[in-house]
Amino acid sequence: MDAYLFEWGNLLLRWLHVITAIAWIGTSFHFVLTDDRLYRPTDRDQLDRGVDGESWAVHGGGFYHFNKYRVAPKTLPAHLHWSYWEAYSTWLSGFALLTVLYFFNASSFLVDPRVHAWSSAAAIAGALAYLVVGWIVYDGICRLVGRDAAGNVGGDRKVGVLVFLYVCVAAWIACHLFAGRAAFLLTGAMLATMMSANVAMVIIPGQRKVVAALRAGETPDPNHGRRGKQRSVHNTYVTLPVIVAMLSNHYGWLTQVRWNWLALILLMGAGAVIRLFFVLRHKGPSRWELLPIPLVLIAVTAWLARPAPAVEPAALAPPTFAQVQDIVATRCVVCHNAQVANKNVRLDSAEAIVSHARDIEQQAVILKIMPMNNATGITDAERATLGRWVASGGSR
């Protein structure tokens, strides 16, 4: 029953995380689209009111008119909508999911002795440090390098290059310290932490200072707006790399390849270029020449993760059930038995093995997720044997 309740907690946390992430990313994409589709108003009344850009849209049977002021309207409205709960809720639900899935099961999910042999406690501390240091380095780059000669916020190109290089180094470090699946997830979580911290520690505080100055009749520091815009732009380019890092950790054939850190970097790079394509498309004609870049990056990733040649010829006769049962008993039953039935799956009887034939094929042969971090040392030849058994009908 405890395992059953744990799985429900897993499902509900994952659902909450996806809901809040959709709300956050959707809001971000909407404002980026609106900002990039602004036109200088021609109406004199609009200009006199300080409107610097306007955009008309039609949606759901209605017309919408968006205005962006050069600084702010002459009189601030009493009620302002602040977009921040989506970011905080996404990070908090994601961290809770990380804790439940990875920290509570660190010996299986975080630690892979073949990658780096350390204790569960050390791995958890390392994972937390990885998230914190990622934000510190990123924020330091933005503050130290992201300024022009006059000390104003700028230098986006230099910031972008340095942040990209740091992410590459961080991905390499993660893949040499943590189990492959955890390394992909943690790298995505590190980027998501940067995004959430941008909102919590830069964008919202800066906006509050601007609003406070305007309500007091003072001229706000323009760097608050520039810095908020800079971090917001960073966030929009990071969204797709974060999503692909989170999704790809479910595919053992990708996270366990020799060059997994490079595969992760290439996929995240493809995501960033795809996002760039859409941002530029908002501003003008579609930049179709950009699309071959992510396609090439994905193709190279596919080549890196390609399966090794089959150890056994496919023409071999189907294995006997005794061979299959021996493999399952050696590699799987340690975590799927009467005492420890992970995912509520038992494989300690012939009937159970046959009933879970498709699950075995999916998890151990196709996705190569199981055994977790290959803790029991299953070989490619054994995976192929299981696959041939399922292909032959998966019976006794």
Secondary structure in CASP SS format (residue, H / E / C, confidence):
PFRMAT SS
TARGET T0000
AUTHOR 0000-0000-0000
METHOD secondary structure of the structure
MODEL  1
M C 1.00
D H 1.00
A H 1.00
Y H 1.00
L H 1.00
F H 1.00
E H 1.00
W H 1.00
G H 1.00
N H 1.00
L H 1.00
L H 1.00
L H 1.00
R H 1.00
W H 1.00
L H 1.00
H H 1.00
V H 1.00
I H 1.00
T H 1.00
A H 1.00
I H 1.00
A H 1.00
W H 1.00
I H 1.00
G H 1.00
T H 1.00
S H 1.00
F H 1.00
H H 1.00
F H 1.00
V H 1.00
L H 1.00
T H 1.00
D H 1.00
D H 1.00
R C 1.00
L C 1.00
Y E 1.00
R C 1.00
P C 1.00
T C 1.00
D C 1.00
R H 1.00
D H 1.00
Q H 1.00
L H 1.00
D H 1.00
R C 1.00
G C 1.00
V E 1.00
D E 1.00
G E 1.00
E E 1.00
S E 1.00
W E 1.00
A E 1.00
V E 1.00
H E 1.00
G C 1.00
G C 1.00
G E 1.00
F E 1.00
Y E 1.00
H E 1.00
F E 1.00
N E 1.00
K E 1.00
Y E 1.00
R C 1.00
V C 1.00
A C 1.00
P C 1.00
K C 1.00
T C 1.00
L C 1.00
P C 1.00
A C 1.00
H C 1.00
L C 1.00
H C 1.00
W C 1.00
S C 1.00
Y C 1.00
W H 1.00
E H 1.00
A H 1.00
Y H 1.00
S H 1.00
T H 1.00
W H 1.00
L H 1.00
S H 1.00
G H 1.00
F H 1.00
A H 1.00
L H 1.00
L H 1.00
T H 1.00
V H 1.00
L H 1.00
Y H 1.00
F H 1.00
F C 1.00
N C 1.00
A H 1.00
S H 1.00
S H 1.00
F H 1.00
L C 1.00
V C 1.00
D C 1.00
P C 1.00
R C 1.00
V C 1.00
H C 1.00
A C 1.00
W C 1.00
S C 1.00
S H 1.00
A H 1.00
A H 1.00
A H 1.00
I H 1.00
A H 1.00
G H 1.00
A H 1.00
L H 1.00
A H 1.00
Y H 1.00
L H 1.00
V H 1.00
V H 1.00
G H 1.00
W H 1.00
I H 1.00
V H 1.00
Y H 1.00
D H 1.00
G H 1.00
I H 1.00
C H 1.00
R H 1.00
L H 1.00
V H 1.00
G C 1.00
R E 1.00
D C 1.00
A C 1.00
A C 1.00
G C 1.00
N C 1.00
V E 1.00
G C 1.00
G C 1.00
D H 1.00
R H 1.00
K H 1.00
V H 1.00
G H 1.00
V H 1.00
L H 1.00
V H 1.00
F H 1.00
L H 1.00
Y H 1.00
V H 1.00
C H 1.00
V H 1.00
A H 1.00
A H 1.00
W H 1.00
I H 1.00
A H 1.00
C H 1.00
H H 1.00
L H 1.00
F C 1.00
A C 1.00
G H 1.00
R H 1.00
A H 1.00
A H 1.00
F H 1.00
L H 1.00
L H 1.00
T H 1.00
G H 1.00
A H 1.00
M H 1.00
L H 1.00
A H 1.00
T H 1.00
M H 1.00
M H 1.00
S H 1.00
A H 1.00
N H 1.00
V H 1.00
A H 1.00
M H 1.00
V H 1.00
I H 1.00
I H 1.00
P H 1.00
G H 1.00
Q H 1.00
R H 1.00
K H 1.00
V H 1.00
V H 1.00
A H 1.00
A H 1.00
L H 1.00
R H 1.00
A C 1.00
G C 1.00
E C 1.00
T C 1.00
P C 1.00
D C 1.00
P H 1.00
N H 1.00
H H 1.00
G H 1.00
R H 1.00
R H 1.00
G H 1.00
K H 1.00
Q H 1.00
R H 1.00
S H 1.00
V H 1.00
H H 1.00
N H 1.00
T H 1.00
Y H 1.00
V H 1.00
T H 1.00
L H 1.00
P H 1.00
V H 1.00
I H 1.00
V H 1.00
A H 1.00
M H 1.00
L H 1.00
S H 1.00
N C 1.00
H C 1.00
Y C 1.00
G H 1.00
W H 1.00
L H 1.00
T H 1.00
Q C 1.00
V C 1.00
R C 1.00
W C 1.00
N H 1.00
W H 1.00
L H 1.00
A H 1.00
L H 1.00
I H 1.00
L H 1.00
L H 1.00
M H 1.00
G H 1.00
A H 1.00
G H 1.00
A H 1.00
V H 1.00
I H 1.00
R H 1.00
L H 1.00
F H 1.00
F H 1.00
V H 1.00
L H 1.00
R H 1.00
H H 1.00
K H 1.00
G C 1.00
P C 1.00
S C 1.00
R C 1.00
W H 1.00
E H 1.00
L H 1.00
L C 1.00
P H 1.00
I H 1.00
P H 1.00
L H 1.00
V H 1.00
L H 1.00
I H 1.00
A H 1.00
V H 1.00
T H 1.00
A H 1.00
W H 1.00
L H 1.00
A C 1.00
R C 1.00
P C 1.00
A C 1.00
P C 1.00
A C 1.00
V C 1.00
E C 1.00
P C 1.00
A C 1.00
A C 1.00
L C 1.00
A C 1.00
P C 1.00
P C 1.00
T C 1.00
F H 1.00
A H 1.00
Q H 1.00
V H 1.00
Q H 1.00
D H 1.00
I H 1.00
V H 1.00
A H 1.00
T H 1.00
R H 1.00
C C 1.00
V C 1.00
V C 1.00
C C 1.00
H E 1.00
N C 1.00
A C 1.00
Q C 1.00
V C 1.00
A E 1.00
N H 1.00
K H 1.00
N H 1.00
V C 1.00
R C 1.00
L C 1.00
D C 1.00
S C 1.00
A H 1.00
E H 1.00
A H 1.00
I H 1.00
V H 1.00
S H 1.00
H C 1.00
A H 1.00
R H 1.00
D H 1.00
I H 1.00
E H 1.00
Q H 1.00
Q H 1.00
A H 1.00
V H 1.00
I H 1.00
L C 1.00
K C 1.00
I C 1.00
M C 1.00
P C 1.00
M H 1.00
N H 1.00
N H 1.00
A C 1.00
T C 1.00
G C 1.00
I C 1.00
T C 1.00
D H 1.00
A H 1.00
E H 1.00
R H 1.00
A H 1.00
T H 1.00
L H 1.00
G H 1.00
R H 1.00
W H 1.00
V H 1.00
A H 1.00
S C 1.00
G C 1.00
G C 1.00
S C 1.00
R C 1.00
END
